[in-house]
Amino acid sequence: MNTEKLDLLREALPYIQKFKGKTFVVKFSGKVTEDKENLASLAEELALIHQVGIKVCVVHGGGRQLSELAKKLGIAQTVIDGRRVTDDETLDLAKMIFAGKINTEILAALRQRGTAAVGLSGIDGNIVHAKKRPPKEILNRRTGTSETVDFGNVGDILNINAHLLNLLLDSDYMPIVSSLGADDEGHIFNINADTIASEIAVQLKAEKLVLLSDVNGIYLDAKKPETKISRLNIQEAEDLINSSAAWGGMIPKLQSTIQLLKRGVKSAHIISGSTRNALLSEVFTDSGTGTMIIS
């Protein structure tokens, strides 16, 4: 074994000691799971983190696969401002894709690495208690006029019941949660996976929420790799929003992260979901790989 590899182990040791027994919530999109090799690599990283005594809860979406299946079956999709209108047919597809296909594929990849994982949706054990999202006034950017949009079977979270998740984590299982929830009447809703991951992280009093994204962190200029911010605190994140340095989709991500840290999660990380070892590097090295936001 060469010296460089041994040095990496030395660098990782204090982090392993610091985080042993703590909880990480890791969220990834369906896009991350699409590529078999990428999923296998990610499963290996999750297995390693789990193996050194860190409790891991995974939350996943699957919007891309849902869109592909809808296209194959000829079911028209409406996306407004990046948010999907979930009619009854689309909800049926979401149940198949989220709680079925993607969840099972993640479990199989972890099984290959000897990790005992349990597949759940937000409906299992009443984890995600939700209500139907009321119709919203949305500005149509194309026409410049406001219109009232009913998002159909899309839910907003009322609360998270973490009892089942804690039972599993304390028994050394890794819960894999898909982004569905339900109300008291048993109506099922499609819910944003980032939101579920954030709310679960708060309820589990997580040490870290790690968002595996299409981008490797937060950039002041998307076209310039050198403008990546590797670490910032709540105040600096608020300054970015107020000074207009934050742009587009970065703003809601920063806003939700700030709220999360104010509610007790120690740190949030935005890293690439398709870069090998990005997760290990972010957790176990001094320099990390993406953007870390701390309270």
C-alpha positions as CSV (number, residue, x, y, z in Angstrom):
1,M,0.0,0.0,0.0
2,N,1.5,3.3,-1.0
3,T,2.2,6.2,1.5
4,E,-0.5,8.4,-0.2
5,K,-3.2,5.9,0.6
6,L,-2.0,5.5,4.2
7,D,-2.0,9.3,4.6
8,L,-5.6,9.4,3.4
9,L,-6.5,6.9,6.1
10,R,-4.8,9.0,8.7
11,E,-6.7,12.1,7.4
12,A,-10.0,10.2,7.7
13,L,-9.4,8.8,11.2
14,P,-10.4,12.0,13.2
15,Y,-13.6,12.4,11.1
16,I,-14.5,8.7,11.7
17,Q,-14.0,9.2,15.4
18,K,-16.0,12.5,15.4
19,F,-19.0,11.1,13.5
20,K,-19.3,7.6,14.9
21,G,-22.8,7.1,16.2
22,K,-24.0,10.3,14.5
23,T,-26.7,10.4,11.8
24,F,-26.3,11.5,8.2
25,V,-29.2,12.1,5.8
26,V,-28.2,11.6,2.2
27,K,-30.5,12.7,-0.6
28,F,-30.1,11.8,-4.2
29,S,-32.2,12.3,-7.4
30,G,-33.3,9.6,-9.6
31,K,-30.7,10.8,-12.1
32,V,-27.9,9.6,-9.8
33,T,-29.3,6.1,-9.8
34,E,-29.9,5.9,-13.6
35,D,-26.3,4.9,-14.4
36,K,-25.6,1.4,-13.0
37,E,-21.9,2.0,-12.4
38,N,-22.6,5.3,-10.7
39,L,-25.1,3.7,-8.4
40,A,-22.7,0.8,-7.6
41,S,-19.9,3.3,-6.7
42,L,-22.3,5.3,-4.6
43,A,-23.5,2.2,-2.8
44,E,-19.9,1.4,-2.0
45,E,-19.4,4.8,-0.4
46,L,-22.6,4.6,1.6
47,A,-21.6,1.1,2.8
48,L,-18.2,2.4,3.9
49,I,-19.7,5.3,5.9
50,H,-22.2,2.9,7.5
51,Q,-19.4,0.3,8.2
52,V,-17.5,2.8,10.4
53,G,-20.4,3.3,12.7
54,I,-22.2,6.3,11.2
55,K,-26.0,6.0,10.9
56,V,-27.2,6.8,7.4
57,C,-30.7,7.5,6.1
58,V,-31.1,7.9,2.3
59,V,-33.9,9.8,0.6
60,H,-34.5,9.7,-3.1
61,G,-36.6,11.2,-5.8
62,G,-37.0,10.0,-9.4
63,G,-38.4,12.8,-11.5
64,R,-36.3,11.9,-14.6
65,Q,-37.4,8.3,-14.7
66,L,-41.0,9.3,-14.1
67,S,-40.8,11.7,-17.1
68,E,-39.3,8.9,-19.3
69,L,-42.0,6.4,-18.3
70,A,-44.7,8.9,-18.9
71,K,-43.3,9.6,-22.4
72,K,-43.2,5.9,-23.2
73,L,-46.8,5.5,-22.2
74,G,-47.9,8.7,-23.9
75,I,-49.1,10.4,-20.6
76,A,-48.7,14.1,-21.0
77,Q,-46.7,15.9,-18.3
78,T,-47.1,19.5,-17.1
79,V,-44.2,21.2,-15.4
80,I,-44.7,24.8,-14.1
81,D,-41.8,26.7,-12.7
82,G,-39.8,23.4,-12.3
83,R,-42.7,21.8,-10.3
84,R,-44.7,18.9,-11.7
85,V,-48.5,18.8,-11.8
86,T,-49.3,15.3,-10.6
87,D,-52.6,14.1,-12.0
88,D,-54.0,10.6,-11.1
89,E,-52.2,8.8,-13.9
90,T,-48.9,10.5,-13.1
91,L,-49.3,9.5,-9.4
92,D,-49.7,5.9,-10.4
93,L,-46.4,6.2,-12.3
94,A,-44.8,7.9,-9.3
95,K,-45.8,4.9,-7.1
96,M,-44.3,2.5,-9.6
97,I,-41.1,4.4,-10.2
98,F,-40.3,5.8,-6.7
99,A,-41.5,3.1,-4.3
100,G,-40.9,0.3,-6.9
101,K,-38.1,0.5,-9.4
102,I,-35.6,3.0,-8.0
103,N,-36.0,2.0,-4.4
104,T,-35.4,-1.7,-5.2
105,E,-32.4,-0.9,-7.4
106,I,-30.8,1.1,-4.6
107,L,-31.4,-1.8,-2.1
108,A,-29.9,-4.3,-4.6
109,A,-26.8,-2.2,-5.0
110,L,-26.3,-1.9,-1.2
111,R,-27.1,-5.7,-0.8
112,Q,-24.1,-6.3,-3.2
113,R,-21.9,-4.3,-0.7
114,G,-23.2,-6.3,2.3
115,T,-25.3,-3.5,3.7
116,A,-28.6,-4.3,5.4
117,A,-30.9,-1.6,3.9
118,V,-34.7,-1.3,4.2
119,G,-36.8,0.2,1.4
120,L,-39.6,2.5,2.5
121,S,-41.8,5.2,1.1
122,G,-42.9,8.2,3.2
123,I,-46.2,6.2,3.8
124,D,-44.6,3.4,5.7
125,G,-44.9,3.9,9.5
126,N,-46.7,7.2,8.8
127,I,-43.2,8.8,8.2
128,V,-44.4,11.6,6.0
129,H,-47.8,13.1,7.1
130,A,-48.9,15.5,4.4
131,K,-51.8,17.5,3.0
132,K,-52.7,18.4,-0.6
133,R,-51.0,21.5,-1.8
134,P,-53.6,24.2,-2.3
135,P,-53.9,25.8,-5.7
136,K,-51.3,28.6,-6.1
137,E,-51.0,31.8,-8.1
138,I,-48.1,31.3,-10.5
139,L,-46.6,33.9,-12.8
140,N,-46.5,32.6,-16.3
141,R,-43.1,33.9,-17.5
142,R,-44.0,33.3,-21.1
143,T,-47.2,35.4,-21.1
144,G,-46.4,37.7,-18.1
145,T,-49.8,37.0,-16.5
146,S,-50.6,35.2,-13.3
147,E,-52.6,32.0,-13.3
148,T,-54.0,29.8,-10.6
149,V,-52.5,26.3,-10.8
150,D,-53.8,23.2,-9.1
151,F,-50.8,20.8,-8.7
152,G,-53.0,17.8,-8.3
153,N,-51.7,15.0,-6.1
154,V,-48.7,17.1,-4.8
155,G,-48.4,17.3,-1.0
156,D,-46.9,19.7,1.5
157,I,-45.5,18.1,4.7
158,L,-47.3,18.7,7.9
159,N,-45.0,16.6,10.1
160,I,-42.5,13.8,10.1
161,N,-42.9,10.7,12.4
162,A,-39.3,9.5,12.8
163,H,-40.2,6.5,15.1
164,L,-39.8,3.8,12.5
165,L,-36.6,5.4,11.1
166,N,-35.0,5.6,14.6
167,L,-35.9,1.9,15.2
168,L,-34.2,0.9,12.0
169,L,-31.1,3.2,12.5
170,D,-30.7,2.0,16.1
171,S,-30.8,-1.6,14.8
172,D,-28.0,-0.9,12.3
173,Y,-30.3,-0.9,9.2
174,M,-30.0,1.8,6.5
175,P,-33.5,3.2,5.6
176,I,-34.0,4.1,1.9
177,V,-37.0,6.4,1.7
178,S,-38.8,7.4,-1.5
179,S,-40.6,10.7,-1.9
180,L,-44.2,9.8,-1.3
181,G,-46.4,10.8,1.7
182,A,-50.1,10.5,2.7
183,D,-52.8,12.2,4.7
184,D,-55.0,10.7,7.5
185,E,-57.5,9.5,4.9
186,G,-54.8,7.6,3.0
187,H,-54.6,10.0,0.0
188,I,-51.2,9.6,-1.5
189,F,-49.1,12.6,-2.6
190,N,-46.0,13.2,-4.6
191,I,-43.6,15.3,-2.5
192,N,-40.4,17.1,-3.3
193,A,-37.5,14.8,-2.2
194,D,-35.3,17.7,-1.0
195,T,-38.1,18.8,1.3
196,I,-38.6,15.3,2.7
197,A,-34.8,14.9,3.3
198,S,-34.6,18.3,5.1
199,E,-37.6,17.6,7.4
200,I,-36.2,14.1,8.2
201,A,-32.8,15.5,8.9
202,V,-34.4,17.9,11.4
203,Q,-36.4,15.2,13.1
204,L,-33.5,12.8,13.3
205,K,-31.3,15.7,14.7
206,A,-28.9,14.8,12.0
207,E,-25.2,15.8,12.0
208,K,-25.3,16.3,8.2
209,L,-27.7,16.6,5.3
210,V,-25.8,15.8,2.1
211,L,-27.6,16.7,-1.2
212,L,-26.2,14.9,-4.2
213,S,-26.8,17.2,-7.0
214,D,-26.2,17.8,-10.7
215,V,-23.6,20.4,-9.7
216,N,-20.6,20.0,-7.5
217,G,-21.6,22.8,-5.0
218,I,-22.6,26.5,-5.2
219,Y,-20.9,28.7,-7.8
220,L,-21.0,32.5,-8.0
221,D,-20.7,32.1,-11.8
222,A,-21.9,28.7,-13.2
223,K,-19.5,29.0,-16.2
224,K,-16.4,29.6,-14.0
225,P,-15.3,26.6,-11.9
226,E,-13.0,28.8,-9.9
227,T,-16.0,30.7,-8.4
228,K,-17.1,27.6,-6.4
229,I,-17.7,28.4,-2.7
230,S,-16.3,25.6,-0.7
231,R,-17.5,26.7,2.8
232,L,-19.9,29.3,4.2
233,N,-21.9,30.0,7.3
234,I,-25.6,31.1,7.7
235,Q,-24.6,34.8,7.7
236,E,-22.5,34.5,4.5
237,A,-25.3,32.6,2.8
238,E,-27.8,35.3,3.7
239,D,-25.4,38.0,2.4
240,L,-25.2,36.1,-0.9
241,I,-29.0,36.2,-1.3
242,N,-29.3,39.8,-0.2
243,S,-26.5,41.1,-2.4
244,S,-27.9,39.4,-5.5
245,A,-24.7,37.3,-5.9
246,A,-26.9,34.2,-5.6
247,W,-28.8,33.5,-8.8
248,G,-31.7,31.3,-10.1
249,G,-32.1,27.9,-8.5
250,M,-29.3,28.6,-6.0
251,I,-31.6,31.0,-4.0
252,P,-34.3,28.5,-2.9
253,K,-31.5,25.9,-2.1
254,L,-29.7,28.4,0.1
255,Q,-32.9,29.6,1.7
256,S,-34.0,26.1,2.6
257,T,-30.5,25.2,3.9
258,I,-30.4,28.3,6.1
259,Q,-33.8,27.3,7.7
260,L,-32.5,23.8,8.2
261,L,-29.4,24.9,10.0
262,K,-31.4,27.2,12.2
263,R,-33.5,24.2,13.2
264,G,-30.6,22.2,14.5
265,V,-28.9,20.3,11.7
266,K,-25.2,20.9,12.1
267,S,-24.1,21.2,8.4
268,A,-25.5,20.8,4.9
269,H,-23.5,19.8,1.9
270,I,-24.1,20.2,-1.8
271,I,-21.9,17.8,-3.8
272,S,-21.9,16.1,-7.2
273,G,-23.9,12.9,-7.5
274,S,-21.9,11.6,-10.4
275,T,-18.3,12.1,-9.3
276,R,-16.6,9.0,-7.9
277,N,-15.7,9.3,-4.2
278,A,-17.3,12.8,-3.9
279,L,-19.3,11.6,-0.8
280,L,-16.3,10.1,1.0
281,S,-14.1,13.1,0.1
282,E,-16.7,15.5,1.5
283,V,-17.1,13.6,4.8
284,F,-13.6,12.3,5.5
285,T,-11.1,14.9,4.1
286,D,-10.2,18.4,5.2
287,S,-10.7,20.0,1.8
288,G,-14.0,18.2,0.9
289,T,-15.3,18.4,-2.6
290,G,-18.5,20.5,-2.8
291,T,-20.0,23.3,-0.8
292,M,-20.4,22.9,3.0
293,I,-22.8,25.3,4.8
294,I,-22.5,25.4,8.6
295,S,-24.5,27.2,11.3
